[in-house]
Amino acid sequence: GIRSAALEMARVLKPGGIVIAEFYNPRSVRGAIWSLKPGGKTGKDGQSERDVYVRFDTPQQARAYFPESMEIVERYGLRVITPLPIFHKIPLFDSALQGLEGVLARPLAGFGSFYDLVLRKE
């Protein structure tokens, strides 16, 4: 499972090495939308997003997959305030949204649709 994969990443990492792991965050706009909306079509044969396994892990769960001895170097969230990617296609609004996302990526990391965890091995 995911814990085994995280432990293997830590095992093969050189001392001082960095792991960057990204997780879908259920405590985000994306997580809320995913839980409420029907799955969209993803393939020509009628596959739905619901046919694809997508795992959501809270920031606390994500951290717990890795050994406690690994130091957290950074945490940041992607799409912290963007409800849907289409908002990034609106001229002018896109630059403002990107700027805001950049400013809020660290302080609101726990609410990002994608939660990125950067860890260093001792």
C-alpha positions in Angstrom: 0.0 0.0 0.0 0.9 3.7 0.2 2.7 3.2 3.5 4.9 0.5 2.0 5.7 2.8 -1.0 6.6 5.7 1.3 8.8 3.5 3.5 10.6 2.2 0.4 11.2 5.7 -0.9 12.8 6.5 2.5 14.8 3.3 2.5 16.5 3.9 -0.9 17.1 7.6 -0.2 20.7 8.6 0.6 21.2 10.4 4.0 20.4 14.0 3.4 18.3 13.1 0.4 14.9 14.7 -0.3 11.5 13.1 -1.1 8.7 15.2 -2.6 5.4 13.5 -2.3 2.1 14.9 -3.6 -1.3 13.8 -2.3 -4.9 14.6 -3.2 -6.3 16.4 -0.2 -9.9 15.6 1.0 -10.0 18.9 3.0 -9.9 21.0 -0.2 -12.2 22.4 -2.8 -11.3 19.6 -5.1 -12.0 17.0 -2.4 -15.5 18.5 -1.7 -16.3 18.7 -5.4 -15.1 15.1 -6.0 -17.3 13.8 -3.2 -20.4 15.7 -4.4 -20.3 15.6 -8.2 -21.0 12.7 -10.5 -17.9 11.4 -12.4 -17.1 13.0 -15.7 -16.2 11.0 -18.8 -12.6 10.2 -19.1 -12.4 7.9 -22.2 -13.9 7.2 -25.5 -15.5 4.0 -24.3 -17.6 5.8 -21.7 -15.3 5.4 -18.7 -16.0 7.7 -15.8 -13.8 9.4 -13.3 -15.4 7.1 -10.8 -13.9 4.1 -12.7 -10.4 5.4 -11.8 -9.1 4.8 -8.3 -8.3 8.2 -6.8 -7.0 8.2 -3.2 -7.4 11.2 -0.9 -5.1 11.6 2.1 -5.2 14.4 4.7 -1.9 16.1 5.4 -1.7 14.2 8.7 -2.2 10.9 7.0 0.4 11.8 4.4 3.0 12.6 7.0 2.3 9.4 8.9 3.2 7.2 5.9 6.9 8.3 6.2 9.3 7.5 9.1 9.1 10.0 11.9 12.9 10.4 11.7 12.5 12.2 8.4 12.5 16.0 8.7 9.8 18.1 7.1 11.5 20.6 4.9 8.5 22.2 3.3 4.7 21.8 2.9 2.7 23.6 0.3 -0.7 23.3 -1.3 -1.5 23.6 -5.0 -4.9 25.0 -6.0 -5.5 26.4 -2.6 -8.3 28.7 -3.7 -9.0 27.7 -7.3 -12.3 25.8 -7.4 -11.9 24.5 -11.0 -8.9 24.6 -13.4 -11.1 26.4 -16.0 -10.6 29.6 -13.9 -7.0 29.7 -15.1 -8.2 30.1 -18.7 -9.9 33.5 -18.0 -7.7 36.3 -19.3 -6.3 38.6 -16.6 -8.1 36.6 -13.9 -5.6 33.9 -14.5 -2.5 36.1 -13.6 -4.2 37.4 -10.4 -5.3 33.8 -9.4 -1.8 32.5 -10.0 -0.3 35.3 -7.9 -2.8 34.6 -5.1 -2.1 30.9 -5.3 1.6 31.5 -4.9 1.2 33.7 -1.9 -1.2 31.2 -0.2 0.6 28.0 -1.1 2.5 27.7 2.2 0.2 29.3 4.8 -2.9 27.4 3.5 -1.0 24.2 2.5 -3.5 22.1 4.4 -6.3 23.2 2.2 -4.6 22.7 -1.2 -6.3 20.4 -3.6 -2.8 18.9 -4.0 -0.8 18.7 -0.8 2.9 18.5 -1.3 5.2 17.3 1.4 9.0 17.7 1.2 10.9 15.5 3.6 14.7 15.0 4.2 16.3 11.8 5.4 18.7 12.2 8.3 
